[in-house]
Amino acid sequence: MKSATLDDRRRLVMPRECPPNSAVTIEQLDEDTWLVKVAKESKKFKSVIIPVIEDLPADKEWEKVEKAFAKAACRNLPEPE
């Protein structure tokens, strides 16, 4: 660490390996200990945009299939007591 005190704007002089305006993460380990890490940019992630579908359009053919699934499932249910 290059500085032992903070100025009136709470700035601390970082080592030369940390370039100016770098993105950093600051984690408080305990009351008196802070861990500062340089957040390096990773190129191993891609973002995927998936649309949100609130309501599906009516499909009469698929409704027949759903009704068949429901009938088959109801056949295997025991009679209520």
QUILINZI-V684605 format. One record per residue. N is the residue number from 1. RES is the residue in one small letter. PHI is phi as a letter, one per 40 degrees, with the letter a starting at -180 (999 if undefined). Layout:
# QUILINZI-V684605
n: {N | N}
res: {RES | RES}
phi: {PHI | PHI}
This chain:
# QUILINZI-V684605
n: {1 | 2 | 3 | 4 | 5 | 6 | 7 | 8 | 9 | 10 | 11 | 12 | 13 | 14 | 15 | 16 | 17 | 18 | 19 | 20 | 21 | 22 | 23 | 24 | 25 | 26 | 27 | 28 | 29 | 30 | 31 | 32 | 33 | 34 | 35 | 36 | 37 | 38 | 39 | 40 | 41 | 42 | 43 | 44 | 45 | 46 | 47 | 48 | 49 | 50 | 51 | 52 | 53 | 54 | 55 | 56 | 57 | 58 | 59 | 60 | 61 | 62 | 63 | 64 | 65 | 66 | 67 | 68 | 69 | 70 | 71 | 72 | 73 | 74 | 75 | 76 | 77 | 78 | 79 | 80 | 81}
res: {m | k | s | a | t | l | d | d | r | r | r | l | v | m | p | r | e | c | p | p | n | s | a | v | t | i | e | q | l | d | e | d | t | w | l | v | k | v | a | k | e | s | k | k | f | k | s | v | i | i | p | v | i | e | d | l | p | a | d | k | e | w | e | k | v | e | k | a | f | a | k | a | a | c | r | n | l | p | e | p | e}
phi: {999 | c | b | b | b | b | c | c | b | g | c | b | c | c | c | c | c | c | c | d | g | c | c | b | b | b | b | c | c | a | d | b | b | b | b | b | b | c | c | c | c | b | b | c | b | b | c | b | b | b | c | c | b | c | a | c | c | c | b | c | c | c | c | c | c | c | c | c | d | c | c | c | c | c | c | c | c | c | c | c | c}
